[in-house]
Amino acid sequence: MPKRVMVGVVTSDKMAKTRRVEIARFVKHPKYGKYIRRSTVCYAHDEQNESGVGDTVEIIESRPLSKLKRWSLVKVIAKSTAVDVAALKAAHQVKHAEEQNK
């Protein structure tokens, strides 16, 4: 039986060598026929910690690695382009404070 390969978005990278990946899909409501957005959550093993929050990744089914981990990261398809606004503001404040001290 071939292993399943899925593409999803990393929603959490706070665990060491583990990523929480959400796979979005649309499901038709049985009675009303409206399409509803649903997501499947998978925990994937990332040996090199190469992915981050917002990255689009490809994962493959693997043997059970822990209580929740059943997937392994194959590759990072696209890196996130989101900017951490809080980090930028903090860096700007530090730079501004250094300029005033001179």
N, CA, C and O of each residue as an XYZ file, in Angstrom:
408
protein
N       0.842     -1.183      0.000
C       0.000      0.000      0.000
C       0.884      1.242      0.000
O       1.757      1.367      0.858
N       0.678      2.167     -0.947
C       1.527      3.356     -1.010
C       1.241      4.310      0.149
O       0.131      4.359      0.679
N       2.264      5.058      0.522
C       2.116      6.027      1.601
C       1.450      7.283      1.070
O       1.703      7.704     -0.059
N       0.593      7.882      1.897
C      -0.102      9.101      1.496
C       0.854     10.287      1.573
O       1.685     10.370      2.478
N       0.727     11.200      0.619
C       1.507     12.436      0.597
C       0.516     13.582      0.600
O      -0.402     13.610     -0.220
N       0.690     14.531      1.515
C      -0.228     15.662      1.639
C       0.553     16.974      1.628
O       1.750     17.002      1.912
N      -0.140     18.050      1.296
C       0.444     19.394      1.317
C      -0.392     20.233      2.276
O      -1.620     20.257      2.189
N       0.292     20.927      3.198
C      -0.413     21.741      4.173
C       0.436     22.913      4.629
O       1.539     23.133      4.129
N      -0.095     23.660      5.585
C       0.563     24.850      6.113
C       0.930     24.621      7.571
O       0.112     24.134      8.351
N       2.152     24.970      7.939
C       2.617     24.826      9.322
C       1.935     25.887     10.177
O       1.994     27.075      9.860
N       1.285     25.459     11.267
C       0.602     26.396     12.159
C       1.308     26.535     13.506
O       1.017     27.459     14.267
N       2.236     25.621     13.805
C       2.981     25.722     15.057
C       4.345     25.065     14.893
O       4.467     23.973     14.339
N       5.377     25.764     15.394
C       6.733     25.197     15.375
C       7.390     25.314     16.743
O       8.613     25.419     16.843
N       6.576     25.294     17.796
C       7.082     25.495     19.153
C       7.709     24.242     19.752
O       8.446     24.327     20.734
N       7.423     23.083     19.167
C       7.977     21.832     19.686
C       9.274     21.504     18.956
O       9.434     21.848     17.785
N      10.182     20.853     19.631
C      11.452     20.471     19.016
C      11.217     19.330     18.033
O      10.671     18.289     18.398
N      11.630     19.530     16.787
C      11.552     18.533     15.714
C      10.127     18.085     15.398
O       9.940     17.026     14.799
N       9.124     18.863     15.784
C       7.737     18.541     15.498
C       7.036     19.773     14.962
O       7.230     20.878     15.469
N       6.222     19.582     13.936
C       5.449     20.677     13.355
C       3.976     20.295     13.333
O       3.625     19.144     13.074
N       3.121     21.271     13.607
C       1.676     21.071     13.497
C       1.291     21.591     12.119
O       1.478     22.769     11.817
N       0.753     20.709     11.289
C       0.427     21.047      9.904
C      -1.077     20.946      9.712
O      -1.686     19.935     10.062
N      -1.683     22.006      9.149
C      -3.109     22.000      8.845
C      -3.296     21.809      7.357
O      -2.664     22.485      6.546
N      -4.172     20.879      7.003
C      -4.497     20.608      5.609
C      -5.933     21.064      5.391
O      -6.867     20.465      5.925
N      -6.112     22.130      4.604
C      -7.437     22.710      4.370
C      -8.158     21.947      3.267
O      -7.541     21.456      2.322
N      -9.481     21.858      3.409
C     -10.304     21.203      2.394
C     -11.706     21.785      2.458
O     -12.083     22.389      3.461
N     -12.477     21.607      1.397
C     -13.857     22.050      1.357
C     -14.763     20.824      1.327
O     -14.510     19.868      0.593
N     -15.833     20.865      2.143
C     -16.780     19.766      2.246
C     -18.167     20.313      1.958
O     -18.539     21.376      2.456
N     -18.924     19.594      1.162
C     -20.282     20.013      0.857
C     -21.214     19.590      1.984
O     -21.206     18.430      2.396
N     -22.023     20.532      2.488
C     -22.969     20.233      3.551
C     -24.029     19.272      3.013
O     -24.566     19.499      1.929
N     -24.340     18.199      3.753
C     -25.243     17.180      3.221
C     -26.669     17.690      2.941
O     -27.310     17.240      1.991
N     -27.158     18.618      3.758
C     -28.541     19.074      3.583
C     -28.633     20.338      2.738
O     -29.470     20.423      1.840
N     -27.780     21.319      3.016
C     -27.912     22.628      2.381
C     -27.066     22.799      1.128
O     -27.317     23.709      0.339
N     -26.078     21.951      0.930
C     -25.290     22.026     -0.292
C     -24.207     23.085     -0.297
O     -23.448     23.202     -1.259
N     -24.132     23.857      0.779
C     -23.102     24.895      0.851
C     -21.752     24.245      1.150
O     -21.668     23.280      1.909
N     -20.699     24.791      0.541
C     -19.354     24.276      0.794
C     -18.790     24.922      2.044
O     -18.810     26.144      2.189
N     -18.285     24.090      2.947
C     -17.769     24.537      4.241
C     -16.280     24.269      4.286
O     -15.820     23.231      3.810
N     -15.520     25.196      4.855
C     -14.078     25.014      5.005
C     -13.814     24.158      6.242
O     -14.264     24.477      7.342
N     -13.092     23.086      6.044
C     -12.675     22.202      7.130
C     -11.171     22.028      7.057
O     -10.566     22.232      6.005
N     -10.566     21.650      8.175
C      -9.125     21.417      8.154
C      -8.786     20.176      8.960
O      -9.428     19.871      9.964
N      -7.770     19.474      8.503
C      -7.254     18.302      9.184
C      -5.915     18.676      9.799
O      -5.086     19.303      9.139
N      -5.695     18.303     11.049
C      -4.450     18.625     11.740
C      -3.582     17.373     11.803
O      -4.031     16.315     12.243
N      -2.337     17.506     11.358
C      -1.372     16.413     11.422
C      -0.121     16.915     12.128
O       0.283     18.064     11.951
N       0.482     16.059     12.919
C       1.761     16.385     13.541
C       2.849     15.670     12.755
O       2.800     14.453     12.577
N       3.836     16.433     12.283
C       4.872     15.885     11.416
C       6.246     16.032     12.052
O       6.519     17.001     12.761
N       7.105     15.057     11.789
C       8.471     15.062     12.289
C       9.355     15.865     11.338
O       9.388     15.594     10.138
N      10.078     16.863     11.880
C      10.977     17.719     11.101
C      12.362     17.613     11.735
O      12.673     18.347     12.673
N      13.177     16.720     11.238
C      14.473     16.404     11.845
C      15.407     17.605     11.927
O      16.054     17.803     12.955
N      15.495     18.416     10.866
C      16.426     19.545     10.834
C      15.801     20.867     11.296
O      16.466     21.901     11.237
N      14.558     20.864     11.749
C      13.854     22.092     12.134
C      13.929     23.137     11.026
O      14.212     24.305     11.293
N      13.679     22.727      9.790
C      13.825     23.628      8.641
C      12.576     24.413      8.306
O      12.654     25.373      7.539
N      11.421     24.044      8.850
C      10.188     24.760      8.532
C       9.783     25.661      9.686
O      10.186     25.454     10.830
N       8.981     26.664      9.363
C       8.500     27.612     10.361
C       7.020     27.869     10.168
O       6.405     27.327      9.250
N       6.447     28.693     11.028
C       5.026     28.998     10.963
C       4.714     29.693      9.636
O       5.420     30.614      9.226
N       3.658     29.243      8.977
C       3.228     29.834      7.715
C       3.827     29.194      6.478
O       3.397     29.498      5.365
N       4.811     28.314      6.638
C       5.423     27.645      5.488
C       4.476     26.590      4.924
O       3.766     25.913      5.668
N       4.476     26.462      3.605
C       3.731     25.390      2.950
C       4.677     24.205      2.809
O       5.759     24.331      2.236
N       4.264     23.048      3.335
C       5.149     21.886      3.372
C       4.467     20.660      2.780
O       3.241     20.584      2.700
N       5.291     19.707      2.369
C       4.810     18.412      1.903
C       5.184     17.383      2.956
O       6.340     17.299      3.371
N       4.194     16.591      3.392
C       4.438     15.582      4.416
C       4.025     14.212      3.875
O       3.184     14.103      2.982
N       4.636     13.177      4.435
C       4.355     11.809      4.011
C       4.035     10.960      5.233
O       4.599     11.156      6.309
N       3.143     10.038      5.052
C       2.742      9.135      6.122
C       3.932      8.273      6.555
O       4.715      7.827      5.717
N       4.065      8.040      7.868
C       5.178      7.226      8.371
C       4.686      6.359      9.533
O       3.513      6.396      9.902
N       5.588      5.599     10.083
C       5.252      4.779     11.244
C       4.987      5.700     12.434
O       5.435      6.846     12.421
N       4.283      5.243     13.448
C       4.051      6.075     14.631
C       5.368      6.468     15.307
O       6.155      5.605     15.697
N       5.596      7.770     15.442
C       6.825      8.276     16.059
C       6.601      8.694     17.515
O       7.540      8.715     18.311
N       5.365      9.022     17.854
C       5.009      9.365     19.230
C       3.498      9.210     19.355
O       2.857      8.615     18.490
N       2.936      9.742     20.423
C       1.495      9.615     20.644
C       0.692     10.225     19.494
O      -0.316      9.652     19.081
N       1.120     11.371     18.975
C       0.379     12.063     17.919
C       1.071     12.065     16.565
O       0.407     12.207     15.538
N       2.390     11.912     16.540
C       3.145     12.035     15.279
C       3.028     10.789     14.425
O       3.435      9.701     14.831
N       2.462     10.962     13.222
C       2.320      9.864     12.265
C       2.792     10.276     10.873
O       2.600      9.533      9.911
N       3.400     11.440     10.760
C       3.815     11.994      9.472
C       5.257     12.479      9.564
O       5.747     12.780     10.652
N       5.936     12.555      8.421
C       7.299     13.086      8.351
C       7.348     14.162      7.282
O       6.664     14.071      6.263
N       8.154     15.174      7.519
C       8.302     16.265      6.558
C       9.168     15.803      5.388
O      10.246     15.245      5.591
N       8.692     16.037      4.160
C       9.449     15.687      2.966
C      10.252     16.887      2.499
O      11.467     16.801      2.323
N       9.559     18.022      2.296
C      10.233     19.233      1.847
C       9.380     20.446      2.137
O       8.170     20.345      2.340
N      10.037     21.604      2.153
C       9.351     22.877      2.305
C       9.077     23.388      0.897
O      10.009     23.652      0.137
N       7.811     23.528      0.550
C       7.438     23.969     -0.789
C       7.601     25.470     -0.929
O       8.173     25.946     -1.910
N       7.098     26.229      0.056
C       7.188     27.692      0.008
C       7.384     28.230      1.417
O       6.666     27.853      2.343
N       8.358     29.109      1.569
C       8.596     29.745      2.864
C       7.575     30.855      3.078
O       7.083     31.449      2.119
N       7.263     31.128      4.322
C       6.304     32.162      4.670
C       6.901     33.543      4.392
O       8.088     33.775      4.619
N       6.066     34.449      3.902
C       6.513     35.822      3.650
C       5.983     36.778      4.711
O       6.164     37.991      4.602
N       5.326     36.234      5.740
C       4.780     37.067      6.812
C       5.910     37.706      7.607
O       6.961     37.104      7.827
N       5.666     38.933      8.029
C       6.665     39.698      8.774
C       6.229     39.779     10.231
O       5.064     40.043     10.526
N       7.170     39.550     11.135
C       6.888     39.661     12.561
C       6.938     41.136     12.942
O       8.015     41.700     13.134
N       5.767     41.754     13.051
C       5.660     43.186     13.298
C       6.227     43.552     14.666
O       6.877     44.588     14.805
N       5.994     42.731     15.663
C       6.482     43.019     17.013
C       8.013     43.052     17.031
O       8.601     43.914     17.685
N       8.659     42.131     16.327
C      10.121     42.108     16.284
C      10.662     43.332     15.552
O      11.680     43.895     15.955
N       9.991     43.747     14.484
C      10.427     44.944     13.752
C      10.319     46.192     14.617
O      11.219     47.033     14.614
N       9.209     46.316     15.365
C       9.035     47.481     16.238
C      10.096     47.506     17.336
O      10.642     48.564     17.648
N      10.388     46.348     17.919
C      11.396     46.274     18.967
C      12.772     46.654     18.424
O      13.520     47.375     19.085
N      13.107     46.181     17.242
C      14.394     46.523     16.634
C      14.463     48.010     16.326
O      15.510     48.635     16.500
N      13.362     48.575     15.872
C      13.329     50.009     15.561
C      13.501     50.842     16.830
O      14.190     51.862     16.812
N      12.876     50.412     17.934
C      13.004     51.139     19.197
C      14.432     51.085     19.725
O      14.937     52.080     20.244
N      15.084     49.939     19.598
C      16.474     49.802     20.036
C      17.368     50.717     19.212
O      18.235     51.400     19.757
N      17.161     50.731     17.920
C      17.952     51.578     17.039
C      17.740     53.053     17.368
O      18.690     53.834     17.403
N      16.489     53.422     17.607
C      16.149     54.812     17.935
C      16.786     55.216     19.279
O      17.269     56.340     19.415
N      16.791     54.312     20.265
C      17.377     54.604     21.572
C      18.896     54.774     21.455
O      19.477     55.631     22.120
N      19.539     53.955     20.606
C      20.985     54.075     20.410
C      21.357     55.403     19.755
O      22.381     56.002     20.082
N      20.520     55.852     18.833
C      20.774     57.130     18.156
C      20.658     58.306     19.117
O      21.417     59.270     19.021
N      19.703     58.225     20.047
C      19.514     59.315     21.004
C      20.628     59.342     22.051
O      20.940     60.413     22.572
N      21.230     58.212     22.370
C      22.307     58.147     23.357
C      23.617     58.707     22.814
O      24.496     59.062     23.599
N      23.769     58.794     21.529
C      25.019     59.307     20.923
C      25.113     60.784     20.972
O      26.098     61.356     20.505
